[in-house]
Amino acid sequence: MADNSMNAYIFRDQIIQSYERFSRSFVRISATDISKVVNAEYDEGRYWPEPLIQINPNYRPANTVQELVAIRKEHIEPLSPSSNSIDFQH
């Protein structure tokens, strides 16, 4: 069965590679020293920023991760040897 799901990271890499080919197609650098510098800039990703990841500002502020861990530690009960599952509260 074929996997028809889209991997956002692979998709981004493909777009960056396509854009790099497109942007490089406009210029042919003859000077070796300049070409090395420009190629190094491309290799370092200078011409495309890191992906922007944001949190929706409409989410309500709540506990910090540290607070959630502390709360969870207070409520964890040791599993008995006969227990086959863990009950999580939602």
SULHUUR-V36444 format. One record per helix or strand. SS is the DSSP state (H for helix, E for strand). FROM is the first residue (numbers start at 1). TO is the last residue. If there is no record, write none. Layout:
ss->SS from->FROM to->TO
ss->SS from->FROM to->TO
This chain:
ss->H from->8 to->24
ss->H from->32 to->43
ss->H from->65 to->75
